[in-house]
Amino acid sequence: MEGTEIAINCTEKDGSKACYTCMGRDMENCETGTVCCSGSCFKLIDIQHNLIMKGCTNEDQEDGSMKKRTLDVKLYWVNDEKVTG
C-alpha cells in the first residue's frame, strides 16, 4: 500500500492529539510519520546541522512558543552532536 496515508485515531490510544513527525534536510526530503501525543507537537530547525525535525514533547506548551531546546538525538555524521534549535 505504498503512497496510502493511514488515518490515526489518537482518542483510542494514549495520546490526545496526532503529531506529524519528520527528520530531514527540508520538508520535501523528510522521513515522515505520525504519532499520538499527550503533550505538544513541535517543529525544530537546527541551523548548525542544516536539519528540520518535527515531533512530540511530553509537556504541554503554548502554540507558537519559540523555546530553544536540545533533543537527545545524536547525529552520527558529526561525532554524535545533539540536535539543537
C-alpha positions in Angstrom: 0.0 0.0 0.0 2.7 2.4 -0.9 1.6 6.1 -1.1 -1.5 5.5 1.0 -1.9 7.6 4.2 -3.3 5.8 7.2 -5.7 7.7 9.5 -4.7 7.6 13.1 -7.3 7.9 15.8 -5.5 9.1 18.9 -8.5 9.2 21.1 -8.5 5.4 21.0 -4.8 5.4 22.1 -2.9 7.1 24.9 -2.4 10.4 23.2 -4.9 13.2 22.8 -3.7 14.6 19.5 -1.8 13.4 16.4 1.6 15.0 15.7 3.3 14.8 12.3 6.9 13.6 12.7 9.8 14.4 10.4 13.6 14.5 10.3 15.5 15.7 7.2 17.2 18.5 5.4 14.0 20.1 4.2 10.3 19.3 4.1 10.4 17.6 0.7 13.2 15.2 1.8 11.9 14.2 5.2 11.4 10.8 6.7 7.8 11.1 8.0 5.2 9.6 10.2 2.5 10.4 12.7 2.4 9.7 16.5 -0.2 10.2 19.2 0.9 12.8 21.6 -0.3 13.6 25.2 1.9 16.8 25.3 2.6 19.2 22.4 3.7 19.0 18.8 6.9 20.8 17.9 9.0 21.9 14.9 12.7 22.4 15.5 15.1 23.9 12.9 18.8 23.1 13.7 20.7 25.7 11.6 24.1 24.5 12.5 23.4 21.0 11.2 21.0 22.1 8.4 18.3 19.8 9.8 14.5 20.0 10.4 12.7 17.9 13.0 9.0 17.7 13.9 7.6 15.6 16.7 6.0 15.4 20.1 7.1 16.6 23.6 5.7 15.1 26.9 4.8 18.5 28.4 2.1 20.9 27.3 3.4 24.1 25.7 1.7 27.1 24.3 1.2 27.2 20.5 3.9 29.1 18.6 6.4 29.2 21.6 9.9 29.9 20.4 11.5 27.8 23.1 15.1 26.6 22.2 15.7 23.0 23.0 18.3 20.3 22.7 17.0 16.9 21.8 18.5 13.6 22.9 19.1 12.7 19.2 22.8 12.0 18.4 23.9 12.8 14.8 26.5 10.1 13.9 27.9 12.2 11.0 29.1 15.0 13.3 30.6 13.0 16.2 27.3 12.4 18.0 26.5 16.1 18.5 22.9 16.5 19.5 20.1 18.3 17.6 19.6 21.9 18.9 17.2 24.6 17.7 
